[in-house]
């Protein structure tokens, strides 16, 4: 089969002159080396360029041939955004972004000056965005605006991809877990919070944020393969029931009861599912300040 390059390989471009007798030995050695490597093959074309690298080019007019390495992995440009979402944390910041950041955190001017606004009405002023500084609790409005951005990006996905929906921080309040309030009253209040959000019967992942005792974590409800997952960065040695009390289970029951009312096919199965904590390769200890940052990161990357 013909070989081709995706154009992101590294290495210096090498040049050979076919008519030069003094370089024949060097050229033959290079060609024998290329034949041994499956991923280093050249093809004839007038011009093939990608990301400023010239790979496998033969100029018939000048009699020059360029040999480059073939990329082992697919280019990000041809990778599906819907199957795997990777976030590059080492990306360089644009100079304009640096100027905006310096302006926001300069503590100069009106703290109520509007910096960011979404179509759904989430408005962030300088004072609220300043809570993203190191050592401060991030304001709930920042997380809500981030959720709105993520929900917008979900609309750009293909129809065959699993949909995700993120509820804002107003969805889950302490009253939901207050056993002193009758269950019917709590259920009605919970239903009123989501009736405008869950209009269509779809297989989706829903993310709800819970704030209990200086800890901010995520409860993910999977309706495609019914499951309730707790995503938390805290390294707690306490048992699941003690660490989260009845919050995941209570939320699961309230959500499944709502699904029953709208005749969702996963309602009964979801009610019988036991909540589980997602295993992570890393966790933090005694860090109650950055839990919102971790929540924002988990919502962006968890599929």
Secondary structure as the mmCIF struct_conf table of DSSP 4:
data_model
#
loop_
_struct_conf.conf_type_id
_struct_conf.id
_struct_conf.beg_label_comp_id
_struct_conf.beg_label_asym_id
_struct_conf.beg_label_seq_id
_struct_conf.end_label_comp_id
_struct_conf.end_label_asym_id
_struct_conf.end_label_seq_id
BEND BEND1 UNK A 7 UNK A 7
BEND BEND2 UNK A 11 UNK A 11
STRN STRN1 UNK A 14 UNK A 17
TURN_TY1_P TURN_TY1_P1 UNK A 18 UNK A 19
HELX_RH_3T_P HELX_RH_3T_P1 UNK A 21 UNK A 23
HELX_RH_AL_P HELX_RH_AL_P1 UNK A 24 UNK A 36
TURN_TY1_P TURN_TY1_P2 UNK A 38 UNK A 39
BEND BEND3 UNK A 46 UNK A 46
STRN STRN2 UNK A 49 UNK A 50
TURN_TY1_P TURN_TY1_P3 UNK A 51 UNK A 52
STRN STRN3 UNK A 53 UNK A 54
BEND BEND4 UNK A 56 UNK A 56
STRN STRN4 UNK A 57 UNK A 59
TURN_TY1_P TURN_TY1_P4 UNK A 60 UNK A 63
STRN STRN5 UNK A 64 UNK A 67
HELX_LH_PP_P HELX_LH_PP_P1 UNK A 69 UNK A 71
BEND BEND5 UNK A 72 UNK A 73
HELX_RH_3T_P HELX_RH_3T_P2 UNK A 76 UNK A 78
BEND BEND6 UNK A 79 UNK A 79
TURN_TY1_P TURN_TY1_P5 UNK A 81 UNK A 83
TURN_TY1_P TURN_TY1_P6 UNK A 89 UNK A 90
HELX_LH_PP_P HELX_LH_PP_P2 UNK A 91 UNK A 94
HELX_RH_AL_P HELX_RH_AL_P2 UNK A 95 UNK A 104
TURN_TY1_P TURN_TY1_P7 UNK A 105 UNK A 106
BEND BEND7 UNK A 109 UNK A 109
TURN_TY1_P TURN_TY1_P8 UNK A 111 UNK A 112
STRN STRN6 UNK A 114 UNK A 117
TURN_TY1_P TURN_TY1_P9 UNK A 119 UNK A 120
STRN STRN7 UNK A 123 UNK A 125
HELX_RH_AL_P HELX_RH_AL_P3 UNK A 126 UNK A 129
HELX_RH_3T_P HELX_RH_3T_P3 UNK A 130 UNK A 132
BEND BEND8 UNK A 133 UNK A 133
TURN_TY1_P TURN_TY1_P10 UNK A 134 UNK A 135
BEND BEND9 UNK A 136 UNK A 136
HELX_LH_PP_P HELX_LH_PP_P3 UNK A 137 UNK A 139
HELX_RH_AL_P HELX_RH_AL_P4 UNK A 140 UNK A 154
TURN_TY1_P TURN_TY1_P11 UNK A 155 UNK A 156
BEND BEND10 UNK A 157 UNK A 157
TURN_TY1_P TURN_TY1_P12 UNK A 159 UNK A 160
BEND BEND11 UNK A 161 UNK A 161
HELX_LH_PP_P HELX_LH_PP_P4 UNK A 162 UNK A 162
STRN STRN8 UNK A 163 UNK A 166
TURN_TY1_P TURN_TY1_P13 UNK A 169 UNK A 170
BEND BEND12 UNK A 171 UNK A 172
HELX_RH_3T_P HELX_RH_3T_P4 UNK A 174 UNK A 177
TURN_TY1_P TURN_TY1_P14 UNK A 179 UNK A 180
BEND BEND13 UNK A 181 UNK A 181
HELX_RH_AL_P HELX_RH_AL_P5 UNK A 183 UNK A 194
TURN_TY1_P TURN_TY1_P15 UNK A 195 UNK A 197
BEND BEND14 UNK A 200 UNK A 200
STRN STRN9 UNK A 204 UNK A 212
TURN_TY1_P TURN_TY1_P16 UNK A 213 UNK A 214
STRN STRN10 UNK A 215 UNK A 222
TURN_TY1_P TURN_TY1_P17 UNK A 223 UNK A 226
STRN STRN11 UNK A 227 UNK A 231
STRN STRN12 UNK A 234 UNK A 234
BEND BEND15 UNK A 238 UNK A 238
HELX_RH_AL_P HELX_RH_AL_P6 UNK A 240 UNK A 244
TURN_TY1_P TURN_TY1_P18 UNK A 245 UNK A 246
HELX_RH_AL_P HELX_RH_AL_P7 UNK A 247 UNK A 261
TURN_TY1_P TURN_TY1_P19 UNK A 262 UNK A 263
TURN_TY1_P TURN_TY1_P20 UNK A 265 UNK A 266
HELX_RH_AL_P HELX_RH_AL_P8 UNK A 267 UNK A 271
TURN_TY1_P TURN_TY1_P21 UNK A 272 UNK A 272
HELX_LH_PP_P HELX_LH_PP_P5 UNK A 273 UNK A 275
STRN STRN13 UNK A 276 UNK A 277
HELX_LH_PP_P HELX_LH_PP_P6 UNK A 278 UNK A 279
BEND BEND16 UNK A 281 UNK A 281
STRN STRN14 UNK A 284 UNK A 284
BEND BEND17 UNK A 285 UNK A 286
BEND BEND18 UNK A 289 UNK A 290
HELX_RH_AL_P HELX_RH_AL_P9 UNK A 291 UNK A 301
#
